[in-house]
Amino acid sequence: MCKLLQEFGAMKEKQRVMEAKLLENENKGATKVVFSTVLGEPGTVGPFDTDTTLIYKRVILNVGNAYNQFTGTFTAPVAGVYYFTFFYHAGGYRESKLLLYKNADVVVMTHDHHSESDTADNGGNAVFLQLQQGDQLFVKIEANTHVWGNDHHTTFSGFLVTET
């Protein structure tokens, strides 16, 4: 009888461990992170004398509050795979160049040259990134370039695809 009780106790412990792992797997990916922003500045933004972090002031959506509209920085709340996009509109009379940074490193960029015949430029880029909790992403406009602000142009968006 004692051996039977020990086996029953061991089975109950295995069940408890399996239920805990199942609950952990169900909760994994439960974090929701989605943001979409637009510059919200009237007219031309730039040129600046130095590379400058763009602050997207008009927040369309910020589920999880990972985007800071006062600094222009997205901070990963959890480790995972994320997807980011950034697009711009600008006049063709000056060069346009935006760079997406992860912490201190450029990840991807979009760029268009000055043109005498082209009156408007549009550009953008997108990337999947493996981030650790606390990693920061932001868009910089390169020195001596410009983009168009307004409430409907020049966007920065992203979302958590899956936690890791």
Backbone as a chain_set.jsonl record, in Angstrom:
{"seq": "MCKLLQEFGAMKEKQRVMEAKLLENENKGATKVVFSTVLGEPGTVGPFDTDTTLIYKRVILNVGNAYNQFTGTFTAPVAGVYYFTFFYHAGGYRESKLLLYKNADVVVMTHDHHSESDTADNGGNAVFLQLQQGDQLFVKIEANTHVWGNDHHTTFSGFLVTET", "coords": {"N": [[0.807, -1.18, 0.0], [1.97, 1.261, 0.756], [3.896, 1.635, -1.255], [2.224, 1.967, -3.455], [0.966, 4.385, -2.781], [3.198, 6.073, -2.914], [3.807, 5.903, -5.667], [1.459, 6.993, -6.675], [1.684, 9.582, -5.643], [3.98, 10.421, -7.024], [2.989, 10.388, -9.637], [1.043, 12.395, -9.441], [2.716, 14.59, -8.98], [4.137, 14.676, -11.43], [1.991, 15.295, -13.094], [1.332, 17.815, -12.084], [3.661, 19.261, -12.805], [3.546, 19.02, -15.609], [1.137, 20.406, -16.104], [1.904, 22.95, -15.236], [3.882, 23.54, -17.159], [2.286, 23.546, -19.463], [0.584, 25.703, -18.897], [2.517, 27.714, -18.84], [3.334, 27.685, -21.54], [0.917, 28.425, -22.715], [0.68, 31.01, -21.758], [2.913, 32.157, -22.841], [3.649, 34.373, -25.376], [1.461, 35.812, -24.826], [1.789, 38.477, -24.38], [1.0, 41.559, -25.745], [2.048, 43.669, -28.261], [1.912, 46.39, -30.213], [2.39, 49.069, -32.356], [1.799, 52.197, -34.013], [2.738, 55.069, -35.672], [2.909, 58.555, -36.652], [4.726, 61.335, -38.016], [3.543, 63.924, -37.517], [4.292, 66.578, -37.582], [3.89, 69.822, -38.929], [4.463, 70.352, -42.364], [7.801, 70.529, -43.784], [10.366, 68.522, -42.348], [13.48, 68.918, -41.111], [16.222, 70.255, -43.053], [18.685, 69.113, -40.66], [21.635, 69.964, -38.747], [23.018, 67.807, -37.698], [22.804, 64.186, -37.476], [19.579, 63.223, -36.493], [17.275, 62.054, -34.129], [14.06, 61.106, -35.021], [10.988, 62.223, -33.779], [8.065, 60.813, -33.533], [5.154, 62.202, -33.194], [2.382, 61.969, -33.364], [0.46, 59.489, -32.266], [-1.008, 56.686, -33.471], [-1.717, 54.137, -32.674], [-0.874, 52.28, -29.769], [-0.476, 49.727, -28.37], [0.406, 48.111, -25.488], [2.18, 50.069, -24.825], [4.892, 50.49, -25.625], [6.128, 52.275, -27.287], [7.562, 55.468, -27.057], [6.319, 58.566, -27.207], [7.537, 60.944, -26.643], [10.258, 60.709, -26.846], [10.665, 59.337, -29.185], [11.371, 56.713, -29.232], [11.213, 53.177, -29.344], [10.888, 50.649, -26.99], [11.658, 47.373, -26.342], [9.422, 45.38, -24.629], [9.479, 42.69, -24.002], [11.475, 39.769, -24.712], [11.792, 38.715, -28.07], [10.64, 38.095, -31.475], [10.259, 40.724, -33.645], [8.507, 42.942, -35.898], [9.161, 45.655, -37.981], [8.356, 48.753, -39.607], [9.084, 51.615, -41.619], [8.288, 54.599, -43.262], [8.494, 57.294, -45.639], [7.646, 60.529, -46.988], [8.694, 63.051, -49.203], [9.896, 66.176, -50.577], [11.439, 66.393, -53.789], [13.535, 68.159, -54.055], [15.651, 68.06, -52.317], [17.946, 65.819, -50.739], [16.843, 62.757, -49.168], [16.985, 60.749, -46.276], [16.563, 58.133, -44.116], [17.298, 56.269, -41.187], [17.053, 53.193, -39.49], [17.641, 52.393, -36.231], [18.932, 49.953, -33.973], [19.442, 49.968, -30.724], [22.616, 51.168, -30.648], [23.234, 50.715, -33.26], [22.947, 50.837, -36.817], [20.341, 49.319, -38.568], [18.635, 48.996, -40.897], [17.927, 51.087, -43.781], [16.462, 53.852, -45.642], [16.535, 55.735, -48.66], [16.829, 58.564, -50.834], [17.989, 60.392, -53.614], [18.689, 63.858, -54.333], [16.877, 65.546, -56.887], [16.46, 67.173, -59.986], [14.323, 66.903, -61.672], [12.397, 65.412, -60.407], [9.699, 65.874, -58.401], [8.704, 64.891, -56.02], [9.381, 62.508, -53.462], [9.223, 59.166, -52.276], [9.741, 56.699, -49.832], [10.793, 53.733, -48.077], [11.185, 51.065, -45.654], [11.446, 47.75, -44.254], [11.702, 45.313, -41.606], [12.392, 42.231, -39.927], [13.244, 41.578, -36.581], [15.225, 40.075, -34.044], [14.826, 40.68, -30.774], [15.98, 41.58, -27.508], [14.645, 41.896, -24.192], [14.295, 45.267, -23.371], [15.876, 46.258, -25.444], [16.307, 48.973, -27.721], [14.687, 50.782, -30.309], [14.791, 53.188, -32.919], [14.229, 55.865, -35.257], [16.393, 57.694, -37.252], [16.972, 60.782, -38.895], [19.174, 61.567, -41.396], [21.859, 63.965, -41.263], [21.49, 67.072, -42.977], [19.418, 66.279, -44.65], [15.921, 65.77, -45.538], [12.388, 65.265, -44.719], [8.817, 64.96, -45.204], [6.489, 66.09, -42.866], [3.546, 66.401, -41.416], [0.214, 65.054, -40.733], [-0.237, 62.627, -41.919], [1.806, 61.472, -43.337], [5.063, 59.92, -43.435], [5.83, 57.556, -41.459], [6.188, 55.306, -38.625], [6.166, 52.076, -37.508], [5.396, 49.032, -35.705], [5.394, 45.608, -34.479], [5.061, 42.893, -32.132], [5.89, 39.713, -33.111], [6.326, 37.103, -32.132], [6.976, 35.858, -28.882], [10.121, 34.971, -27.38]], "CA": [[0.0, 0.0, 0.0], [2.881, 2.405, 0.84], [4.486, 1.808, -2.587], [1.145, 2.471, -4.299], [0.818, 5.802, -2.437], [4.376, 6.769, -3.45], [3.62, 5.993, -7.121], [0.381, 7.947, -6.903], [2.267, 10.901, -5.378], [4.88, 10.741, -8.136], [2.142, 10.696, -10.795], [0.45, 13.711, -9.19], [3.784, 15.586, -9.175], [4.345, 14.77, -12.874], [0.838, 16.001, -13.638], [1.48, 19.22, -11.697], [4.728, 19.824, -13.639], [3.033, 19.117, -16.979], [0.155, 21.495, -16.122], [2.653, 24.205, -15.137], [4.497, 23.783, -18.473], [1.207, 23.891, -20.376], [0.188, 27.071, -18.573], [3.611, 28.582, -19.289], [3.249, 27.766, -22.995], [-0.271, 29.199, -23.064], [0.941, 32.41, -21.439], [3.959, 32.644, -23.729], [2.996, 34.985, -26.518], [0.289, 36.542, -24.371], [2.104, 39.891, -24.405], [0.58, 42.223, -26.98], [2.813, 44.877, -28.54], [1.644, 46.896, -31.554], [2.342, 50.533, -32.374], [1.842, 52.863, -35.31], [2.879, 56.501, -35.414], [3.191, 59.446, -37.781], [5.491, 62.475, -37.487], [2.643, 64.913, -36.924], [4.844, 67.93, -37.706], [3.414, 70.452, -40.166], [5.454, 70.702, -43.372], [9.098, 69.883, -43.901], [11.15, 68.229, -41.154], [14.859, 68.945, -41.555], [17.437, 69.542, -42.663], [19.36, 69.4, -39.395], [23.096, 69.965, -38.868], [23.519, 66.501, -37.289], [21.797, 63.121, -37.492], [18.608, 63.568, -35.464], [16.201, 61.087, -33.896], [12.724, 61.623, -35.316], [9.995, 61.982, -32.735], [6.755, 60.654, -34.152], [4.317, 62.751, -32.125], [0.984, 61.518, -33.451], [0.38, 58.053, -32.047], [-2.257, 56.122, -33.959], [-1.976, 52.968, -31.831], [0.283, 51.964, -28.937], [-0.852, 48.631, -27.488], [1.571, 47.702, -24.718], [2.91, 51.295, -24.463], [6.336, 50.316, -25.82], [6.642, 53.437, -28.021], [7.557, 56.703, -26.271], [6.089, 59.679, -28.129], [8.336, 62.103, -26.25], [11.646, 60.478, -27.249], [10.703, 58.677, -30.491], [12.031, 55.426, -29.027], [10.48, 51.961, -29.014], [11.653, 49.792, -26.092], [11.071, 46.032, -26.324], [9.029, 44.984, -23.279], [9.794, 41.269, -23.828], [12.321, 39.198, -25.766], [10.987, 38.109, -29.119], [10.812, 38.507, -32.863], [9.42, 41.882, -33.928], [8.486, 43.421, -37.278], [9.113, 47.118, -38.0], [8.331, 49.452, -40.89], [9.118, 53.07, -41.599], [8.079, 55.158, -44.595], [8.53, 58.749, -45.668], [7.33, 61.307, -48.182], [9.519, 64.261, -49.179], [10.074, 66.878, -51.846], [12.636, 65.923, -54.481], [14.534, 69.22, -54.164], [16.731, 67.805, -51.374], [18.137, 64.404, -50.419], [16.115, 62.201, -48.025], [17.634, 59.535, -45.777], [16.18, 57.708, -42.774], [18.008, 55.073, -40.731], [16.469, 52.527, -38.328], [18.675, 51.959, -35.291], [18.691, 49.072, -32.828], [20.414, 50.461, -29.751], [23.517, 52.132, -31.284], [23.616, 50.196, -34.576], [22.023, 50.959, -37.942], [19.852, 48.02, -39.024], [18.257, 49.206, -42.297], [17.722, 52.501, -44.104], [15.829, 54.204, -46.907], [17.305, 56.879, -49.133], [16.596, 59.031, -52.2], [18.86, 61.511, -53.964], [18.157, 65.106, -54.866], [16.6, 65.449, -58.317], [15.931, 68.395, -60.611], [13.082, 66.618, -62.395], [11.478, 64.67, -59.546], [9.194, 66.842, -57.418], [8.347, 64.241, -54.763], [10.025, 61.218, -53.205], [8.644, 58.284, -51.256], [10.627, 55.575, -49.566], [10.504, 53.005, -46.849], [11.869, 49.799, -45.458], [10.837, 46.896, -43.235], [12.655, 44.312, -41.129], [12.134, 41.396, -38.76], [14.397, 41.622, -35.685], [15.232, 39.355, -32.768], [15.16, 41.661, -29.745], [15.981, 41.204, -26.095], [13.916, 42.863, -23.388], [15.053, 46.496, -23.136], [16.461, 46.792, -26.678], [15.619, 50.182, -28.171], [14.692, 51.093, -31.736], [14.382, 54.546, -33.24], [14.547, 56.286, -36.618], [17.124, 58.959, -37.344], [17.092, 61.444, -40.18], [20.586, 61.927, -41.55], [22.151, 65.395, -41.383], [21.338, 67.742, -44.275], [18.349, 65.678, -45.45], [14.611, 66.192, -45.062], [11.179, 64.496, -45.035], [7.593, 65.718, -44.999], [5.848, 65.69, -41.618], [2.105, 66.34, -41.534], [-0.462, 64.034, -39.937], [-0.543, 61.429, -42.699], [3.018, 61.028, -44.036], [6.256, 59.606, -42.652], [5.336, 56.709, -40.376], [7.037, 54.32, -37.963], [5.248, 51.119, -36.918], [5.98, 47.743, -35.397], [4.624, 44.721, -33.608], [5.666, 41.665, -31.653], [5.421, 38.56, -33.853], [6.288, 36.0, -31.175], [7.927, 35.917, -27.769], [11.125, 33.897, -27.379]], "C": [[0.867, 1.268, 0.0], [3.49, 2.7, -0.533], [3.453, 2.388, -3.552], [0.924, 3.958, -4.043], [1.99, 6.624, -2.973], [4.229, 6.956, -4.962], [2.539, 7.006, -7.469], [0.895, 9.379, -6.689], [3.19, 11.344, -6.505], [4.08, 11.106, -9.379], [1.496, 12.073, -10.635], [1.483, 14.826, -9.408], [4.06, 15.77, -10.659], [3.207, 15.548, -13.529], [0.941, 17.49, -13.32], [2.521, 19.914, -12.561], [4.231, 20.009, -15.07], [2.008, 20.246, -17.099], [0.844, 22.844, -16.041], [3.309, 24.544, -16.47], [3.45, 24.186, -19.497], [0.756, 25.32, -20.147], [1.249, 28.064, -19.029], [3.554, 28.759, -20.796], [2.032, 28.563, -23.449], [-0.034, 30.681, -22.827], [2.031, 33.002, -22.315], [3.278, 33.192, -24.972], [1.757, 35.769, -26.118], [0.537, 38.053, -24.362], [1.723, 40.465, -25.761], [1.367, 43.521, -27.118], [2.575, 45.255, -30.001], [1.651, 48.418, -31.466], [2.398, 51.04, -33.806], [1.794, 54.361, -35.064], [3.093, 57.252, -36.725], [3.87, 60.692, -37.202], [4.614, 63.543, -36.847], [3.175, 66.33, -36.92], [4.28, 68.562, -38.975], [4.58, 70.754, -41.109], [6.736, 69.91, -43.305], [9.757, 69.695, -42.539], [12.593, 68.076, -41.613], [15.025, 70.032, -42.598], [17.974, 70.028, -41.316], [20.865, 69.329, -39.622], [23.711, 68.612, -38.524], [22.416, 65.458, -37.476], [20.888, 63.327, -36.283], [17.547, 62.474, -35.34], [14.865, 61.749, -34.186], [11.788, 61.264, -34.168], [8.631, 62.0, -33.412], [5.716, 61.001, -33.09], [2.876, 62.268, -32.17], [0.959, 59.997, -33.367], [-0.997, 57.576, -32.491], [-2.687, 54.966, -33.057], [-0.71, 52.671, -31.035], [-0.101, 50.904, -27.899], [0.408, 48.126, -26.793], [2.454, 48.862, -24.307], [4.421, 51.166, -24.599], [6.958, 51.475, -26.597], [6.483, 54.677, -27.145], [7.455, 57.894, -27.214], [6.871, 60.938, -27.768], [9.802, 61.958, -26.665], [11.764, 59.885, -28.655], [11.272, 57.272, -30.426], [11.029, 54.32, -28.698], [11.393, 51.125, -28.126], [10.949, 48.447, -25.985], [10.708, 45.635, -24.897], [9.34, 43.523, -22.964], [10.738, 40.841, -24.951], [11.418, 38.562, -26.805], [11.401, 38.553, -30.496], [9.788, 39.598, -33.138], [9.516, 42.226, -35.413], [8.308, 44.933, -37.24], [9.054, 47.628, -39.43], [8.528, 50.938, -40.644], [9.074, 53.558, -43.036], [8.163, 56.672, -44.511], [8.022, 59.274, -47.012], [8.168, 62.574, -48.078], [9.506, 64.917, -50.55], [11.394, 66.457, -52.479], [13.757, 66.937, -54.572], [15.719, 69.033, -53.231], [16.8, 66.299, -51.129], [17.299, 64.009, -49.196], [16.803, 60.915, -47.591], [17.222, 59.287, -44.338], [16.879, 56.399, -42.444], [17.309, 54.507, -39.506], [17.604, 51.969, -37.485], [18.115, 50.943, -34.301], [19.808, 49.396, -31.849], [21.343, 51.447, -30.462], [23.874, 51.749, -32.723], [22.531, 50.413, -35.624], [21.65, 49.554, -38.405], [19.514, 48.078, -40.512], [18.026, 50.692, -42.514], [16.895, 52.638, -45.372], [16.398, 55.552, -47.335], [16.868, 57.254, -50.537], [17.436, 60.281, -52.418], [18.063, 62.731, -54.403], [17.935, 64.934, -56.36], [16.022, 66.763, -58.821], [14.568, 68.143, -61.256], [12.025, 65.928, -61.547], [10.99, 65.597, -58.437], [8.803, 66.215, -56.083], [9.029, 62.887, -54.666], [9.247, 60.472, -52.125], [9.604, 57.134, -51.06], [10.231, 54.896, -48.273], [11.317, 51.735, -46.776], [11.151, 49.047, -44.341], [11.836, 45.824, -42.845], [12.055, 43.521, -39.971], [13.391, 41.435, -37.905], [14.17, 40.753, -34.454], [15.687, 40.366, -31.718], [15.168, 41.008, -28.368], [15.184, 42.267, -25.342], [14.821, 44.068, -23.123], [15.756, 47.044, -24.362], [15.631, 47.981, -27.149], [15.786, 50.376, -29.668], [14.199, 52.507, -31.945], [14.834, 54.854, -34.662], [15.276, 57.615, -36.54], [17.044, 59.472, -38.775], [18.541, 61.906, -40.284], [20.734, 63.437, -41.722], [21.989, 65.858, -42.826], [20.343, 67.059, -45.211], [17.009, 66.101, -44.86], [13.544, 65.146, -45.391], [9.987, 65.422, -44.815], [6.899, 65.19, -43.756], [4.364, 65.442, -41.798], [1.526, 65.197, -40.705], [-0.69, 62.732, -40.682], [0.652, 60.874, -43.465], [4.068, 60.643, -43.001], [5.881, 58.886, -41.353], [6.419, 55.767, -39.834], [6.091, 53.379, -37.215], [5.98, 49.832, -36.593], [5.07, 46.896, -34.533], [5.437, 43.491, -33.247], [5.043, 40.501, -32.431], [5.264, 37.381, -32.906], [7.32, 36.22, -30.091], [8.906, 34.755, -27.885], [11.679, 33.708, -25.981]], "O": [[0.538, 2.241, -0.679], [3.593, 3.859, -0.935], [3.796, 3.226, -4.385], [0.714, 4.719, -4.988], [1.796, 7.749, -3.434], [4.494, 8.04, -5.482], [2.671, 7.775, -8.422], [0.574, 10.278, -7.466], [3.182, 12.511, -6.896], [4.447, 12.033, -10.1], [1.415, 12.832, -11.6], [1.157, 15.88, -9.955], [4.204, 16.904, -11.116], [3.44, 16.366, -14.419], [0.672, 18.331, -14.178], [2.297, 21.038, -13.008], [4.474, 21.052, -15.676], [2.009, 20.972, -18.093], [0.423, 23.791, -16.705], [3.302, 25.705, -16.881], [3.694, 25.073, -20.315], [0.565, 26.071, -21.103], [0.922, 29.133, -19.545], [3.71, 29.877, -21.287], [2.094, 29.29, -24.441], [-0.494, 31.517, -23.604], [2.074, 34.216, -22.514], [2.417, 32.53, -25.552], [1.074, 36.33, -26.974], [-0.418, 38.829, -24.339], [2.085, 39.914, -26.801], [1.361, 44.364, -26.222], [2.984, 44.535, -30.912], [0.993, 48.993, -30.6], [2.966, 50.4, -34.691], [0.928, 54.86, -34.346], [3.412, 56.664, -37.759], [3.629, 61.063, -36.054], [4.913, 64.015, -35.75], [2.567, 67.208, -36.309], [4.201, 67.891, -40.004], [5.575, 71.348, -40.692], [6.763, 68.772, -42.835], [9.716, 70.582, -41.686], [12.896, 67.197, -42.42], [14.044, 70.667, -42.984], [17.756, 71.166, -40.899], [21.321, 68.706, -40.581], [24.802, 68.293, -38.997], [21.242, 65.802, -37.617], [21.368, 63.576, -35.178], [16.99, 62.027, -36.343], [14.569, 62.823, -33.662], [11.802, 60.143, -33.659], [8.119, 63.048, -33.806], [5.432, 60.2, -32.2], [2.22, 62.168, -31.133], [1.388, 59.307, -34.292], [-2.02, 58.005, -31.956], [-3.863, 54.831, -32.719], [0.398, 52.792, -31.557], [-0.055, 51.16, -26.696], [1.375, 47.753, -27.457], [3.385, 48.677, -23.523], [5.158, 51.687, -23.762], [8.177, 51.649, -26.576], [5.422, 54.913, -26.567], [8.403, 58.197, -27.939], [6.86, 61.905, -28.529], [10.508, 62.955, -26.819], [12.839, 59.923, -29.253], [11.621, 56.698, -31.458], [10.122, 54.502, -27.887], [12.556, 50.911, -28.47], [9.786, 48.379, -25.588], [11.587, 45.559, -24.038], [9.454, 43.152, -21.795], [10.792, 41.474, -26.005], [10.406, 37.947, -26.47], [12.375, 39.285, -30.671], [8.595, 39.419, -32.893], [10.472, 41.854, -36.092], [7.419, 45.442, -36.557], [9.619, 47.028, -40.345], [8.178, 51.453, -39.582], [9.735, 53.006, -43.915], [7.933, 57.262, -43.455], [7.98, 58.56, -48.013], [8.337, 63.116, -46.986], [9.152, 64.295, -51.552], [12.365, 66.193, -51.769], [14.823, 66.63, -55.105], [16.701, 69.768, -53.334], [15.806, 65.593, -51.301], [17.073, 64.824, -48.301], [17.163, 60.086, -48.427], [17.483, 60.1, -43.452], [17.035, 55.531, -43.302], [17.001, 55.251, -38.574], [18.42, 51.179, -37.959], [16.976, 51.058, -33.849], [20.979, 49.127, -32.118], [20.868, 52.512, -30.857], [24.725, 52.391, -33.339], [21.348, 50.202, -35.36], [22.518, 48.706, -38.61], [20.048, 47.297, -41.3], [17.939, 51.463, -41.559], [16.658, 51.662, -46.083], [16.705, 56.403, -46.501], [16.569, 56.379, -51.349], [17.575, 61.117, -51.526], [16.901, 62.625, -54.795], [18.712, 64.254, -57.03], [15.194, 67.385, -58.156], [13.755, 69.059, -61.373], [10.862, 65.871, -61.945], [11.789, 66.056, -57.62], [8.59, 66.936, -55.108], [9.228, 62.206, -55.672], [8.695, 61.066, -51.199], [10.211, 56.65, -52.016], [9.441, 55.418, -47.486], [12.039, 51.378, -47.707], [10.362, 49.618, -43.589], [12.71, 45.461, -43.632], [11.314, 44.058, -39.148], [14.497, 41.337, -38.437], [13.072, 40.704, -33.9], [16.817, 40.851, -31.774], [14.467, 40.031, -28.109], [15.064, 43.403, -25.802], [15.968, 43.912, -22.703], [16.2, 48.191, -24.34], [14.41, 47.997, -26.997], [16.864, 50.169, -30.225], [13.303, 52.975, -31.242], [15.714, 54.185, -35.202], [14.841, 58.541, -35.856], [17.048, 58.699, -39.733], [19.066, 62.553, -39.377], [19.847, 64.102, -42.257], [22.308, 65.133, -43.768], [20.413, 67.237, -46.427], [16.966, 66.723, -43.799], [13.755, 64.262, -46.221], [10.136, 66.531, -44.303], [6.736, 63.979, -43.601], [3.965, 64.382, -42.281], [2.265, 64.46, -40.052], [-1.287, 61.81, -40.125], [0.506, 59.884, -44.181], [3.961, 61.006, -41.83], [5.652, 59.503, -40.313], [7.415, 55.481, -40.498], [5.302, 53.827, -36.383], [7.054, 49.565, -37.134], [4.11, 47.386, -33.937], [6.368, 43.103, -33.953], [3.825, 40.319, -32.417], [4.216, 36.737, -32.869], [8.415, 36.713, -30.357], [8.573, 33.694, -28.415], [12.537, 32.852, -25.767]]}, "num_chains": 1, "name": "protein.A"}
